[in-house]
């Protein structure tokens, strides 16, 4: 027989509100451009809404290089550093990002403060774009939430790393997830052809991991304690 507490529990574990604050804009953008592509809204012009959104919000490494060389920082160029994670190349692309954001956001958001989740997400997106633009020869625009998601993977890896350290276990096990993802990405690139986005993904992961030393609960204290142990 179920008790009263069981009946009042939600069927799904609630997500931190900050996760919804990141997911909902992605969903809203995807709903609008998908309906436009199918001609359901927007008439003939709606078919090109996804392309218009990508042209307006995607990150262009060439644009950032031009801005740096000429010391000109227009808002339209700067906003792309944090806007590109919210627009995607296809419905499937958006779905994968949303699923990963929900899963990783829940795991990280239940431990990190809301502002720390935002710092990791947008910090990883910004740093990934900057590092991507710093690599000569990369000209393909960045679009989609994977670099920011990899930042959350970095934060999740940090949490595993700390837990394993507390248990006296091998801390390198914390990097199993990122190793698996990079291996899968390599195989996908070999068999189906891949772009250069992996540079931004790795940069996003590294940024999320490093930022976690600062923004995680007790971050500075934990780093000092680790240094003293050495």
C-alpha positions in Angstrom: 0.0 0.0 0.0 1.4 3.4 -1.0 1.8 6.0 1.7 0.7 9.6 1.3 4.2 10.8 0.7 4.6 8.5 -2.3 1.4 9.9 -3.9 2.5 13.5 -3.5 5.9 13.0 -5.0 6.3 14.2 -8.6 6.6 11.5 -11.3 9.9 13.0 -12.5 12.7 14.5 -10.5 12.4 18.3 -10.7 15.1 20.1 -12.6 16.9 23.1 -11.3 15.3 26.2 -12.7 18.5 27.4 -14.3 18.5 24.3 -16.5 15.0 25.2 -17.8 16.3 28.8 -18.4 18.8 27.4 -20.8 16.7 24.7 -22.4 13.6 26.8 -23.1 15.3 29.3 -25.5 16.7 26.4 -27.5 13.3 24.7 -27.7 11.6 28.0 -28.6 14.1 28.7 -31.4 13.8 25.2 -32.7 10.0 25.2 -32.7 9.8 28.5 -34.6 12.4 27.6 -37.3 11.1 24.0 -37.7 7.5 25.3 -38.2 8.8 27.8 -40.7 10.8 25.2 -42.6 7.6 23.1 -43.0 5.6 26.2 -44.2 3.3 26.0 -41.2 4.0 29.5 -40.1 5.6 32.5 -41.8 4.5 31.7 -45.4 7.2 31.3 -48.1 9.6 33.4 -46.0 9.5 31.0 -43.1 11.4 28.3 -45.1 14.5 30.4 -44.7 14.2 31.2 -41.0 16.7 28.6 -39.9 19.3 29.9 -42.3 18.5 33.5 -41.2 18.9 32.5 -37.6 22.3 30.8 -38.3 23.5 33.9 -40.2 22.4 36.2 -37.3 23.6 34.1 -34.3 26.3 31.7 -35.4 29.9 32.4 -34.3 32.2 33.4 -37.2 35.9 32.9 -36.4 36.8 35.2 -39.3 34.7 38.0 -37.8 36.4 37.6 -34.4 39.8 37.7 -36.1 38.8 40.9 -38.0 37.5 42.5 -34.7 40.8 41.7 -32.9 43.0 42.9 -35.8 41.1 46.2 -36.1 40.3 46.7 -32.4 36.7 47.1 -33.2 34.1 45.3 -31.0 30.6 45.7 -32.3 27.8 44.3 -30.2 26.6 42.2 -33.1 30.0 40.4 -33.2 30.3 40.0 -29.4 26.9 38.6 -28.9 27.7 35.7 -31.2 30.1 34.4 -28.6 27.1 33.4 -26.4 24.3 33.2 -28.9 25.5 30.4 -31.1 24.6 27.6 -28.6 20.9 28.4 -29.0 20.5 27.9 -32.8 21.1 24.5 -34.5 21.5 23.1 -37.9 18.6 20.7 -37.7 15.8 19.4 -35.4 17.9 16.3 -34.6 20.9 18.5 -33.7 18.7 20.5 -31.3 17.2 17.3 -29.7 20.6 15.8 -28.9 21.7 19.1 -27.3 18.5 19.4 -25.2 18.7 15.8 -24.0 22.4 16.2 -22.9 21.6 19.6 -21.4 18.8 18.2 -19.3 20.9 15.3 -18.1 24.1 17.1 -17.4 22.3 20.2 -16.2 20.5 18.2 -13.5 23.6 16.5 -12.3 25.7 19.7 -12.1 22.9 22.0 -11.2 22.0 20.0 -8.1 25.4 20.7 -6.6 26.5 24.0 -8.3 24.7 27.2 -7.5 22.6 28.6 -10.3 25.0 31.3 -11.2 27.9 28.8 -11.3 25.9 26.7 -13.9 25.6 29.8 -16.1 29.3 30.7 -15.7 30.3 27.2 -16.8 27.8 27.1 -19.7 28.5 30.6 -21.1 32.2 30.6 -20.1 32.7 27.3 -22.0 30.9 28.6 -25.0 32.9 31.9 -25.0 36.3 30.3 -24.4 35.6 27.6 -27.0 34.8 30.2 -29.6 37.8 32.3 -28.8 40.2 29.3 -28.9 38.5 28.0 -32.1 39.2 31.4 -33.7 42.8 31.4 -32.5 43.6 28.3 -34.5 44.8 29.3 -37.9 42.9 27.9 -40.9 39.6 27.3 -39.1 36.9 29.2 -41.0 33.8 27.1 -40.5 31.2 28.9 -38.3 30.3 27.5 -34.9 26.6 26.7 -34.4 24.8 24.6 -31.7 25.2 23.9 -28.1 27.9 21.2 -28.0 30.8 23.4 -26.9 28.7 24.6 -23.9 27.5 21.1 -23.2 31.1 19.9 -23.2 31.7 22.6 -20.6 29.0 20.9 -18.4 30.7 17.6 -19.1 33.9 19.2 -17.8 32.0 20.3 -14.6 30.6 16.8 -14.2 34.1 15.3 -14.6 35.3 17.7 -11.9 32.6 16.4 -9.5 33.6 12.8 -10.2 37.3 13.7 -9.9 36.7 15.2 -6.4 34.5 12.3 -5.3 37.1 9.8 -6.4 39.8 11.7 -4.6 37.7 11.6 -1.4 37.3 7.9 -1.8 41.1 7.4 -2.4 40.3 5.9 -5.9 42.0 6.4 -9.2 41.0 9.9 -10.2 41.7 9.3 -13.9 38.5 7.3 -14.0 36.7 10.6 -13.9 37.8 11.2 -17.5 36.1 8.1 -18.8 33.1 9.9 -20.2 35.1 12.5 -22.1 37.4 9.8 -23.4 34.4 7.8 -24.7 32.8 10.8 -26.3 36.0 11.9 -28.1 36.6 8.3 -29.3 33.0 8.1 -30.6 33.5 11.5 -32.3 36.7 10.3 -33.9 35.0 7.2 -35.3 32.1 9.2 -36.6 34.5 11.5 -38.3 36.4 8.6 -39.9 33.3 6.9 -41.3 31.1 9.8 -42.1 33.4 12.8 -42.3 33.8 15.4 -39.7 34.3 19.1 -39.4 36.5 21.1 -37.1 34.0 21.6 -34.3 35.9 19.1 -32.1 38.4 21.8 -31.4 35.7 23.9 -29.8 34.3 20.9 -28.0 37.6 20.1 -26.3 38.2 23.7 -25.5 34.7 23.8 -23.9 35.4 20.7 -21.8 38.7 22.1 -20.6 37.1 25.4 -19.7 34.3 23.8 -17.8 36.7 21.6 -15.8 39.0 24.5 -14.9 36.1 26.9 -14.0 34.7 24.3 -11.7 37.7 24.8 -9.4 36.5 28.4 -8.9 32.7 28.2 -9.0 32.0 24.9 -7.3 30.9 25.0 -3.7 34.1 25.5 -1.6 36.1 25.7 -4.8 39.0 27.9 -3.6 39.2 26.0 -0.3 39.3 22.7 -2.1 42.1 23.8 -4.4 44.2 25.1 -1.4 43.7 21.9 0.4 44.8 19.9 -2.6 47.9 22.1 -3.0 48.8 21.6 0.7 48.5 17.8 0.4 51.2 18.0 -2.3 
